[in-house]
Amino acid sequence: MTVRLLVVDDDPLVRAGLALMLGGAEDLEIVGEGADGAEVQELVDRLAPDVVLMDIRMPAVDGLTATERLRARPGAPEVVVLTTFHADEQVLRALRAGAAGFVLKDTPPAEIVDAVRRVAAGDPVLSPAVTRQLMSHVVGTARDAAGDPRRRSALARLETLAGREREVALAVGRGQSNAEISASLYISVPTVKTHVSRVLAKLGLNNRVQIALLVHDAELLDDGA
């Protein structure tokens, strides 16, 4: 299956480079380009991409706002944000908005191609190791700024989960893969996937990265839960 890709970046040289790089993959098709977040919704309606590769910093409507607006719509394409810094606090906002992950602008071409393929297949770009690194650099700062209300809200939402669902959610928060969760909880990988799907549905989340963020907001891992 060919993955339809929309590239949004205000730098024409970056767009040209990404189009050249990604267009060389037989299973990827660049269906359009945009120069600002203000164009995203119209382009998505007209071009029906599977994945949007979105720059964060753009002049009129930034990529974060565009991601929030897009992912709030039913049937929205997946979004991968482009950034310069892996620990940029703005990445956290993008992930909360429903982005499937992020890639650095200096990421090797083959890895960007692989990231697009993975996101199109429903697998967030963030590996467990990168998820843990992001949490340690970003989530703590955001949590301190938000204070107790965010923690109370996160705890209340997690309380809606059944026992095994909650265990799986905590494991996702630790950055464990499906195989690692399977081994630690003594359940099959398909059962893990089923529980993850149920957690996403119950909590109204888009992907497992958002599950991890919610668990960290609740501060449950700090308590050894």
C-alpha positions in Angstrom: 0.0 0.0 0.0 1.3 3.5 -0.9 1.4 6.0 1.9 0.1 9.4 0.9 2.2 12.1 2.5 1.7 15.9 3.0 4.8 17.9 3.8 4.3 21.2 5.7 7.3 23.5 6.2 7.8 27.3 5.7 11.3 26.7 4.3 11.2 25.8 0.5 14.6 24.3 0.7 13.5 21.9 3.5 10.4 21.0 1.6 12.4 20.3 -1.6 14.9 18.2 0.4 12.1 16.2 2.1 10.2 15.7 -1.2 13.4 14.5 -2.9 14.3 12.2 0.0 10.8 10.7 0.6 9.8 10.7 -3.0 12.5 8.1 -3.7 10.7 5.5 -1.7 8.5 3.3 -3.8 5.8 3.0 -1.1 5.6 6.7 -0.3 3.9 9.4 -2.4 4.2 13.1 -1.8 0.7 14.3 -2.6 1.3 17.9 -1.7 3.3 20.6 0.2 2.3 23.5 2.4 4.2 26.5 3.6 2.2 27.3 6.8 -0.1 25.7 9.3 -2.9 27.8 8.1 -3.0 25.7 4.9 -3.1 22.3 6.6 -6.9 21.7 6.9 -7.7 22.7 3.4 -4.8 20.6 2.0 -5.9 17.6 4.1 -9.5 18.0 2.8 -8.4 18.2 -0.8 -5.5 15.7 -0.8 -6.5 13.1 1.8 -3.0 12.3 3.0 -2.3 9.3 5.4 0.5 11.2 7.2 1.4 14.9 7.6 5.0 15.7 8.2 4.7 19.1 10.0 7.3 21.7 11.0 6.8 23.2 14.4 7.9 26.8 13.7 6.0 28.6 11.0 5.1 32.3 10.8 1.2 32.5 10.7 -0.1 29.3 12.3 2.6 27.2 13.9 2.8 23.4 13.6 1.6 22.9 17.1 -1.6 24.8 16.7 -2.2 23.2 13.3 -1.7 19.7 14.8 -4.2 20.4 17.6 -6.8 21.6 15.1 -6.2 18.7 12.8 -6.1 15.9 15.3 -9.4 17.2 16.9 -11.2 16.2 13.7 -12.6 12.7 13.2 -10.6 10.6 10.8 -7.6 12.9 10.8 -4.4 11.7 9.3 -1.4 10.9 11.5 1.0 13.8 12.2 4.8 13.6 12.7 6.3 16.9 13.8 9.7 18.1 12.7 11.9 19.8 15.3 15.5 20.8 15.9 15.8 19.8 19.5 14.7 16.4 20.9 14.0 17.8 24.4 12.1 20.9 23.2 9.1 21.5 25.5 7.1 22.3 22.4 7.3 18.6 21.4 5.3 17.7 24.5 2.4 19.9 23.4 2.5 18.3 20.0 2.3 14.8 21.5 -0.5 15.8 23.8 -2.3 17.1 20.7 -2.2 13.7 19.2 0.9 13.7 17.0 2.3 10.2 16.5 5.8 11.4 17.3 8.6 13.6 16.1 11.8 13.4 14.0 14.8 15.7 14.1 15.5 17.7 11.0 19.0 16.3 10.8 17.7 12.7 11.1 19.3 10.4 8.4 17.0 10.1 5.3 16.5 6.3 5.8 15.2 6.9 9.4 12.8 9.6 8.3 11.4 7.2 5.6 11.1 4.5 8.2 9.4 6.9 10.7 6.7 7.7 8.1 6.1 4.1 7.3 5.8 3.2 11.0 3.4 6.0 11.7 1.2 5.0 8.7 1.1 1.5 10.1 -0.1 2.8 13.5 3.2 2.6 15.4 4.4 5.8 17.1 7.8 7.0 16.0 9.1 7.3 19.5 11.0 4.2 20.6 10.8 3.2 24.3 14.3 4.6 24.8 13.4 7.9 23.2 10.1 8.0 25.2 12.0 7.6 28.5 14.4 10.4 27.5 11.6 12.7 26.5 9.9 12.1 29.8 13.0 12.8 31.9 13.7 16.1 30.0 10.3 17.5 29.4 7.5 16.0 31.4 8.8 16.9 34.9 9.0 20.6 33.9 5.5 20.6 32.5 4.2 18.8 35.6 5.8 21.3 38.0 4.3 24.1 36.1 0.8 22.6 36.0 0.7 21.6 39.7 -1.8 19.3 41.4 -4.8 19.9 39.1 -3.2 18.1 36.3 -2.2 15.2 38.5 -5.7 14.9 40.0 -7.2 14.9 36.5 -4.8 12.2 35.3 -5.4 10.0 38.4 -9.2 10.3 37.9 -8.9 9.3 34.2 -6.7 6.3 35.1 -9.2 5.2 37.7 -11.7 4.5 34.9 -9.5 1.6 33.7 -10.0 -2.0 34.7 -7.1 -3.7 36.7 -5.2 -5.2 33.8 -5.8 -2.2 31.6 -4.2 0.0 34.3 -1.2 -2.3 34.6 -0.7 -2.1 30.8 -1.0 1.7 30.9 1.6 1.9 33.6 3.9 -0.4 31.6 3.5 1.9 28.6 4.4 4.8 30.8 7.6 3.1 31.7 8.4 3.0 28.0 8.0 -0.8 27.6 7.3 -2.3 24.2 4.4 -4.8 23.7 6.8 -7.7 23.9 8.3 -6.4 27.2 4.8 -5.9 28.6 3.8 -9.4 27.5 6.8 -10.9 29.4 6.4 -8.8 32.5 2.6 -9.4 32.9 2.6 -13.0 31.5 0.1 -12.3 28.8 0.3 -12.7 25.0 1.3 -9.9 22.7 -2.1 -9.9 21.0 -3.7 -9.5 24.5 -1.4 -6.6 25.2 -2.5 -4.9 22.0 -6.1 -5.5 22.9 -5.6 -3.9 26.3 -3.8 -0.9 24.7 -6.6 -0.4 22.3 -9.1 -0.5 25.1 -7.1 2.0 27.2 -6.9 4.4 24.2 -10.7 4.1 23.6 -11.6 4.6 27.3 -9.3 7.6 27.8 -10.0 9.2 24.4 -6.4 9.2 23.4 -4.8 8.8 20.0 -1.7 6.7 20.7 0.5 5.1 23.3 2.7 8.2 23.7 -0.3 10.0 25.1 -0.9 7.1 27.5 2.7 7.5 28.7 2.2 11.2 29.2 -0.9 10.7 31.2 0.8 8.2 33.5 3.6 10.6 34.1 1.2 13.4 34.8 -0.4 11.2 37.5 3.1 10.7 39.0 2.4 7.0 39.6 5.8 5.8 38.4 7.5 8.1 40.9 5.6 6.1 43.6 6.8 2.8 42.2 3.4 1.8 41.1 
